[in-house]
Amino acid sequence: MNRMFSRRQSLKAMSQASVFCGLGGAAQQSVRADAQTASNGLTVGISTLGFGGHTNAALAAELSAAGFNTIQLFLTQTDSAFWKYNSRTDLSGLTPARCKAIAQTYRDAGLAIHSIGVYTNLMHPDDGELNANLAYFDAMMAVGGHMGVHTFITEAGHYYDTQVPSPRVPLEFQDAVWPRMIATARKLDGLAAKHGAKVLFEPYFQSFFASAKRVRLFVEELNSPRLRVLLDPANLLELNDLDEMFLQLAPWIECLHAKDRKYHTGRGVAAGQGDIDYKRFVSLAAKHTPQVPLILEYVGPKDYQDARAHLLAAMRACGIPERCAPTTINQ
């Protein structure tokens, strides 16, 4: 996930040791050894977001036949259209029985549900709107509980008041917003504790979670085992090197998004269509977060096979096998 806004600030690249492919000879052999030592393979999953024209049953059958064993569920299928980016929806139609039936559809096809996408607006400046969004998050956690899923994904959200001139300092970086976001995250932590859940924050360079360091400082201040990180390297590519992302965030990463992006653009694309060095990406994943799934995102029926092939080719080049069984999820 990601969206708009300019950021004038950039980070100085850190000089750090890293493991990566794309070198020759002994260096590449060392990379492969490190990757294989760190992992018996990586789980490759897929987001259901790009398959809004499918029913859950049709999508489960297709993804299973394509070789997937793990999904990240978005409620965007034709028979479960309950999701809206940066907002909220009425979930009253998702009865406990219906939730269980949706989840069972995927599990009967051999697909584990790693997490559920929420992506509501956590930085809305109006208290009433913010509280309504937190109530929606609470309801999504209840939905996940009925499905047997306890990990939830969100960005900070975006807010633009089109009725007034743009502020000199974007809302995301105004002084009062950091403590407000910390307070909001602590409320989320309380909801997560109630539901036995985790919330993973996803950064994006044109948002409140603008850099790897900023996200690290945020989760360090919160200091909760229930508030962790989803790293999408394409979302930070403009400001951070891959190595810096992992070395800043590895202890908190519990999911990875595998998409792509061209430098100096705001729009994400499918894996293989941008400037991410996928060999370095998968090597760092195998070294630092070997139990974390890589979830293909920004893909749909026309391009998910190509994106998956690109990811698997990078893994093979680095001597990293695909894990055949779903990643064990520690809730």
C-alpha positions as CSV (number, residue, x, y, z in Angstrom):
1,M,0.0,0.0,0.0
2,N,1.0,3.6,-0.4
3,R,-0.2,6.9,-1.7
4,M,0.7,10.7,-2.3
5,F,2.5,13.7,-0.7
6,S,6.0,15.2,-1.2
7,R,8.7,15.0,1.4
8,R,11.6,17.4,1.2
9,Q,13.7,15.6,3.7
10,S,16.0,12.7,2.7
11,L,18.3,10.5,4.8
12,K,22.0,10.1,4.3
13,A,22.9,6.6,3.2
14,M,24.4,4.5,5.9
15,S,27.6,2.7,5.2
16,Q,26.8,-0.8,6.3
17,A,27.9,-4.4,5.6
18,S,25.4,-6.4,3.7
19,V,24.7,-9.7,2.1
20,F,23.6,-9.6,-1.5
21,C,23.6,-11.4,-4.8
22,G,24.7,-10.1,-8.1
23,L,28.4,-10.4,-7.3
24,G,30.6,-12.9,-9.0
25,G,32.7,-15.9,-7.9
26,A,33.6,-16.3,-4.3
27,A,31.5,-13.3,-3.1
28,Q,28.3,-14.8,-4.6
29,Q,29.1,-18.2,-3.1
30,S,29.4,-16.6,0.3
31,V,26.1,-14.9,-0.2
32,R,24.4,-18.2,-1.0
33,A,26.0,-19.9,2.0
34,D,24.8,-17.2,4.3
35,A,21.3,-17.3,2.9
36,Q,21.1,-21.1,3.2
37,T,22.5,-21.0,6.7
38,A,19.9,-18.4,7.7
39,S,16.9,-20.2,6.2
40,N,15.5,-23.4,4.9
41,G,13.5,-21.3,2.5
42,L,11.2,-18.4,2.3
43,T,7.4,-18.4,2.1
44,V,6.0,-16.7,-0.9
45,G,2.4,-15.5,-0.4
46,I,0.0,-13.1,-2.2
47,S,-2.4,-10.3,-1.4
48,T,-6.0,-10.8,-2.4
49,L,-6.4,-7.0,-3.0
50,G,-5.9,-7.1,-6.8
51,F,-8.5,-9.8,-7.3
52,G,-11.7,-7.8,-6.8
53,G,-13.4,-9.6,-9.7
54,H,-13.2,-13.0,-8.1
55,T,-15.3,-14.7,-5.5
56,N,-13.4,-16.1,-2.6
57,A,-14.0,-19.7,-3.8
58,A,-12.7,-18.9,-7.3
59,L,-9.7,-17.0,-6.0
60,A,-8.8,-19.8,-3.5
61,A,-8.9,-22.4,-6.3
62,E,-6.8,-20.3,-8.6
63,L,-4.1,-19.4,-6.1
64,S,-3.9,-22.9,-4.8
65,A,-3.5,-24.3,-8.4
66,A,-0.8,-21.6,-9.0
67,G,1.3,-23.1,-6.1
68,F,0.6,-20.6,-3.3
69,N,0.2,-21.7,0.3
70,T,-0.2,-18.3,2.0
71,I,-2.4,-15.2,1.5
72,Q,-2.8,-11.8,3.0
73,L,-6.6,-11.3,3.0
74,F,-8.3,-8.1,1.9
75,L,-12.1,-8.0,2.0
76,T,-12.4,-7.0,-1.6
77,Q,-13.8,-10.1,-3.3
78,T,-17.2,-10.0,-5.0
79,D,-18.8,-11.9,-2.1
80,S,-16.9,-10.0,0.7
81,A,-16.6,-6.4,-0.5
82,F,-16.1,-4.8,2.9
83,W,-12.9,-2.7,2.5
84,K,-12.0,0.8,1.6
85,Y,-8.5,2.3,1.7
86,N,-7.8,5.1,4.2
87,S,-11.4,4.8,5.5
88,R,-13.9,2.4,7.0
89,T,-16.9,0.4,6.0
90,D,-20.0,-1.2,7.6
91,L,-19.0,-4.7,8.7
92,S,-22.4,-5.6,10.1
93,G,-22.9,-8.1,7.2
94,L,-19.9,-10.1,8.4
95,T,-21.5,-12.4,10.9
96,P,-19.3,-14.9,12.8
97,A,-20.6,-17.7,10.6
98,R,-19.8,-15.8,7.4
99,C,-16.3,-15.0,8.6
100,K,-15.6,-18.6,9.4
101,A,-17.0,-19.7,6.0
102,I,-14.7,-17.2,4.1
103,A,-11.6,-18.4,6.0
104,Q,-12.5,-22.0,5.6
105,T,-12.8,-21.5,1.8
106,Y,-9.1,-20.6,1.7
107,R,-8.0,-23.3,4.2
108,D,-9.8,-26.0,2.3
109,A,-7.7,-25.0,-0.7
110,G,-4.5,-25.3,1.3
111,L,-4.0,-21.6,1.8
112,A,-3.1,-20.2,5.2
113,I,-4.3,-16.6,6.0
114,H,-1.3,-14.8,7.4
115,S,-2.9,-11.5,8.0
116,I,-5.8,-9.1,7.2
117,G,-5.4,-5.7,5.6
118,V,-7.2,-2.8,7.4
119,Y,-5.5,0.4,6.3
120,T,-7.8,2.9,8.0
121,N,-6.9,6.5,8.8
122,L,-5.0,6.6,12.1
123,M,-4.0,10.3,11.8
124,H,-7.3,12.0,11.1
125,P,-7.2,15.3,13.0
126,D,-10.8,15.2,14.0
127,D,-11.3,13.2,17.3
128,G,-14.7,11.9,16.3
129,E,-13.4,10.6,12.9
130,L,-10.3,9.1,14.6
131,N,-12.4,7.3,17.2
132,A,-14.7,5.9,14.6
133,N,-11.7,4.6,12.7
134,L,-10.4,2.9,15.9
135,A,-13.8,1.4,16.4
136,Y,-13.6,0.1,12.9
137,F,-10.2,-1.4,13.6
138,D,-11.7,-3.0,16.7
139,A,-14.4,-4.6,14.6
140,M,-11.9,-5.8,12.0
141,M,-10.0,-7.5,14.9
142,A,-13.2,-9.2,15.9
143,V,-13.7,-10.3,12.2
144,G,-10.2,-11.7,12.2
145,G,-10.9,-13.5,15.5
146,H,-13.8,-15.3,13.9
147,M,-11.6,-16.3,11.0
148,G,-8.8,-17.5,13.2
149,V,-6.5,-14.6,12.0
150,H,-4.8,-12.3,14.5
151,T,-2.4,-10.2,12.5
152,F,-3.6,-6.9,11.0
153,I,-1.9,-4.5,8.6
154,T,-2.2,-0.7,8.4
155,E,-0.4,2.4,7.3
156,A,-0.7,5.6,9.2
157,G,-3.2,7.0,6.8
158,H,-3.5,10.3,4.9
159,Y,-5.5,13.4,5.5
160,Y,-5.9,16.4,3.2
161,D,-8.3,19.3,3.8
162,T,-9.1,20.5,0.3
163,Q,-11.0,23.5,1.6
164,V,-7.9,25.3,2.9
165,P,-4.4,26.0,1.4
166,S,-1.9,23.3,2.0
167,P,0.1,23.9,5.2
168,R,3.8,24.8,4.9
169,V,4.7,21.7,6.9
170,P,2.7,18.6,5.8
171,L,0.4,17.3,8.6
172,E,2.5,14.1,8.8
173,F,5.5,16.1,10.1
174,Q,3.9,18.7,12.3
175,D,5.1,18.7,15.9
176,A,1.8,17.8,17.4
177,V,1.2,14.8,15.2
178,W,4.0,12.5,16.6
179,P,2.6,12.4,20.2
180,R,-0.9,12.1,18.8
181,M,0.1,9.1,16.7
182,I,1.8,7.6,19.7
183,A,-1.4,8.0,21.7
184,T,-3.4,6.5,18.9
185,A,-1.0,3.5,18.6
186,R,-1.3,2.9,22.4
187,K,-5.1,2.7,21.9
188,L,-4.5,0.2,19.1
189,D,-2.2,-1.8,21.5
190,G,-5.0,-2.0,24.0
191,L,-7.4,-3.3,21.3
192,A,-4.8,-5.8,20.2
193,A,-4.4,-7.0,23.8
194,K,-8.2,-7.5,24.0
195,H,-8.3,-9.6,20.9
196,G,-5.0,-11.4,21.3
197,A,-3.8,-9.7,18.1
198,K,-0.9,-7.9,16.5
199,V,-0.8,-4.8,14.4
200,L,1.9,-4.3,11.8
201,F,2.7,-0.8,10.7
202,E,3.6,-0.3,7.0
203,P,5.9,2.6,6.1
204,Y,5.7,4.7,3.0
205,F,8.1,7.6,2.1
206,Q,5.3,10.1,1.5
207,S,3.5,9.4,4.8
208,F,3.9,9.7,8.6
209,F,6.0,6.5,8.5
210,A,8.4,8.1,6.0
211,S,11.7,6.2,6.6
212,A,13.1,3.1,8.2
213,K,14.6,5.2,11.1
214,R,11.3,7.0,11.8
215,V,9.4,3.7,12.0
216,R,12.1,2.2,14.3
217,L,11.9,5.2,16.6
218,F,8.1,4.9,16.6
219,V,8.0,1.2,17.6
220,E,10.9,1.6,20.0
221,E,8.9,4.3,21.9
222,L,5.8,2.1,21.9
223,N,7.8,-0.9,23.1
224,S,5.0,-3.4,22.7
225,P,5.2,-7.0,21.4
226,R,1.8,-6.4,19.8
227,L,2.9,-3.5,17.6
228,R,5.3,-4.5,14.9
229,V,6.3,-3.7,11.3
230,L,5.4,-4.8,7.8
231,L,8.3,-3.8,5.5
232,D,7.6,-3.0,1.9
233,P,11.0,-2.0,0.4
234,A,9.3,-0.4,-2.6
235,N,7.7,2.1,-0.2
236,L,11.1,3.3,1.2
237,L,13.3,2.9,-1.9
238,E,13.4,6.6,-2.5
239,L,15.0,7.4,0.9
240,N,16.5,4.2,2.2
241,D,18.8,1.5,0.8
242,L,17.6,-2.1,1.2
243,D,20.4,-2.8,3.7
244,E,19.5,0.1,5.9
245,M,15.8,-0.9,5.9
246,F,16.6,-4.3,7.3
247,L,19.3,-3.2,9.7
248,Q,17.0,-0.6,11.2
249,L,13.8,-2.7,11.3
250,A,14.7,-6.4,11.3
251,P,13.8,-7.1,15.0
252,W,10.3,-5.8,14.4
253,I,9.5,-7.1,10.9
254,E,6.8,-9.8,10.8
255,C,5.7,-9.5,7.1
256,L,7.3,-8.3,3.9
257,H,5.5,-6.9,0.8
258,A,7.1,-7.9,-2.5
259,K,6.3,-5.3,-5.1
260,D,8.4,-2.7,-7.0
261,R,8.8,1.0,-7.8
262,K,10.7,3.1,-10.1
263,Y,12.9,5.7,-8.5
264,H,11.4,9.2,-8.1
265,T,7.9,8.1,-8.6
266,G,4.9,7.7,-6.2
267,R,3.3,4.7,-7.9
268,G,4.0,1.1,-7.0
269,V,4.2,-1.6,-9.6
270,A,4.4,-5.4,-9.6
271,A,7.6,-7.2,-8.7
272,G,10.1,-7.0,-11.6
273,Q,8.7,-3.7,-13.1
274,G,10.8,-1.3,-11.0
275,D,14.2,-0.6,-9.5
276,I,14.2,-3.0,-6.5
277,D,17.3,-5.3,-6.6
278,Y,15.3,-8.4,-5.9
279,K,18.4,-10.6,-5.4
280,R,19.6,-8.3,-2.6
281,F,16.1,-8.1,-1.2
282,V,15.6,-11.9,-0.9
283,S,19.2,-12.4,0.5
284,L,18.5,-9.8,3.2
285,A,15.2,-11.4,4.0
286,A,16.8,-14.8,4.3
287,K,19.5,-13.5,6.5
288,H,17.5,-11.2,8.8
289,T,13.9,-12.4,8.7
290,P,13.8,-16.0,7.4
291,Q,10.5,-16.9,9.1
292,V,8.7,-13.9,7.6
293,P,6.5,-14.4,4.4
294,L,7.0,-12.3,1.3
295,I,3.6,-11.3,0.1
296,L,3.2,-10.3,-3.5
297,E,1.3,-7.1,-3.8
298,Y,0.1,-4.8,-6.5
299,V,-0.7,-7.8,-8.6
300,G,-3.9,-9.2,-10.2
301,P,-5.0,-11.9,-12.6
302,K,-3.0,-10.6,-15.5
303,D,0.4,-10.2,-13.8
304,Y,0.7,-12.2,-10.6
305,Q,2.3,-15.2,-12.4
306,D,5.1,-12.9,-13.9
307,A,5.7,-11.3,-10.5
308,R,5.9,-14.6,-8.7
309,A,8.3,-15.9,-11.4
310,H,10.5,-12.8,-10.9
311,L,10.6,-13.3,-7.1
312,L,11.3,-17.1,-7.4
313,A,14.0,-16.5,-10.0
314,A,15.8,-14.1,-7.6
315,M,15.5,-16.7,-4.8
316,R,16.9,-19.4,-7.0
317,A,19.8,-17.2,-8.1
318,C,20.7,-16.8,-4.4
319,G,20.3,-20.5,-3.5
320,I,17.1,-19.8,-1.5
321,P,14.3,-22.4,-1.9
322,E,10.7,-21.6,-1.6
323,R,9.2,-23.0,1.6
324,C,6.5,-25.4,0.7
325,A,4.6,-25.3,4.0
326,P,3.0,-22.0,5.2
327,T,5.0,-19.9,7.6
328,T,4.2,-20.6,11.2
329,I,2.5,-17.5,12.6
330,N,3.2,-16.7,16.2
331,Q,0.3,-14.7,17.4
